[in-house]
């Protein structure tokens, strides 16, 4: 529990109200009349809660209490994050703290959850349009490698990109769990997927194959961080539903690009 004077005062006041829930404002002020906090209590008692009904006020109070109760956890999390070189026990503690800290309320907005599901729409487009269709046609065209060699090059490029991802994914996952900052990595690998894919077209065959290998590796790596962000935009009770919506929208991406191509 946080130990600053204001928080101690609030929790002590709440404790009194739990013991005597029928107490009214005048009784509380009388009980605290010899305490330095009574001046602020008088000021609060005289304020009007404009546009805030009793139910909304209760929700605001609960939210404030939850934030105050979480402060020591957040403080310890920030302390470990700024320390840099952590021992095994501290890394385990940081991992537990990352799980204990609830999602940022801003990430529970519909726009944040919508953005998460739309990403699934986009990555299935890459998987179907680029990996399964376009790169094969490009590599096997007569002005690139031709049908026979082109298929071999495509297979090698996919095997290399997936193989590298398999080797580095434990490290990427550890980095993700260690500092809890997934969005910078997700952004980096998304850019590393999009930019090489966008410039493959006019390049020589060998360069294009290398660019595709980089893009496919980045695509696979981005999925590690994308999947990990699910808990940032959902609560445990809504996680399955949001994941299912994302999967469904992802399939819509496959249908959408399939109609465009064919």
C-alpha positions, 0 to 999 in steps of 0.5 A, spaced: 500 500 500 502 507 498 505 510 504 504 518 502 500 522 507 494 523 503 493 516 501 493 514 508 488 519 510 484 516 505 484 509 507 483 511 514 477 514 512 474 509 508 476 504 514 472 508 518 466 508 513 466 501 513 465 500 520 460 505 520 457 506 513 451 510 516 455 516 518 454 522 515 458 528 513 457 532 520 459 526 524 465 525 520 467 532 520 466 532 528 471 525 528 476 529 525 476 536 527 482 535 531 486 532 525 490 537 520 486 534 514 479 537 517 480 543 513 481 540 506 475 535 509 470 542 510 472 544 503 470 538 500 464 537 503 462 544 501 464 542 493 458 540 488 459 535 484 456 538 478 454 533 472 456 527 477 451 522 479 452 518 485 453 512 481 459 515 477 462 518 483 462 511 486 466 508 480 471 514 480 472 513 487 473 505 486 478 507 480 482 512 484 483 507 490 485 502 485 490 506 482 493 508 489 493 501 491 497 499 485 502 505 486 507 501 490 507 495 484 508 501 479 514 504 483 517 497 484 516 496 476 519 503 474 525 501 479 527 495 476 526 498 469 531 503 470 536 499 473 538 495 467 542 489 469 538 485 473 539 478 476 535 472 475 531 474 481 529 481 479 528 478 472 523 473 475 520 479 479 519 484 473 516 478 469 511 477 475 510 485 476 508 485 468 503 480 469 500 484 475 499 491 472 493 491 469 492 494 462 492 502 461 485 504 461 486 508 454 487 501 451 480 499 453 477 504 448 474 501 442 479 505 438 485 501 441 481 494 440 479 496 433 486 497 431 488 491 434 483 487 430 485 491 424 492 489 424 490 481 424 486 484 417 493 486 415 497 481 416 493 475 413 493 480 407 501 479 407 501 472 408 496 470 403 497 476 397 505 476 398 507 469 401 502 465 398 501 468 391 505 474 389 512 472 391 511 465 387 509 469 381 514 474 381 520 469 382 518 464 377 517 469 372 521 468 365 525 475 367 526 473 374 529 465 375 524 462 371 519 456 373 523 451 376 529 455 379 524 460 382 520 455 386 527 452 389 529 460 391 522 461 394 522 455 398 529 456 400 527 464 402 521 461 406 526 456 410 531 461 411 526 466 414 522 461 418 529 458 420 532 465 423 525 466 426 525 460 430 532 461 432 531 468 435 524 468 437 526 465 444 530 471 445 525 476 442 520 473 447 525 474 453 526 481 451 518 482 450 517 479 457 523 483 460 521 490 459 514 489 457 515 494 452 512 491 446 509 496 441 516 499 439 518 492 437 512 491 433 512 497 430 520 496 428 518 489 425 512 491 421 516 497 418 521 491 416 515 487 413 512 493 409 518 497 406 522 491 403 515 488 400 514 495 397 520 495 393 521 488 391 517 489 384 523 493 380 529 489 383 533 484 380 531 477 382 537 476 387 535 482 391 528 481 391 529 474 394 533 477 399 528 482 400 522 477 401 526 473 406 527 479 410 520 481 410 518 474 411 522 474 417 520 480 420 513 478 419 514 472 423 517 476 428 512 481 429 507 476 430 510 475 437 509 482 439 502 482 436 500 476 440 503 479 446 499 485 446 492 482 446 493 482 454 494 490 453 487 491 450 483 486 454 481 484 461 481 476 462 474 476 461 474 479 454 480 476 452 477 470 448 472 474 445 477 480 442 481 474 440 476 471 436 474 477 433 481 479 431 481 472 428 475 473 424 477 479 421 483 476 419 480 471 415 476 477 412 482 480 410 484 473 406 477 474 403 478 481 401 485 480 398 483 474 394 477 478 391 482 483 389 487 478 386 482 474 382 
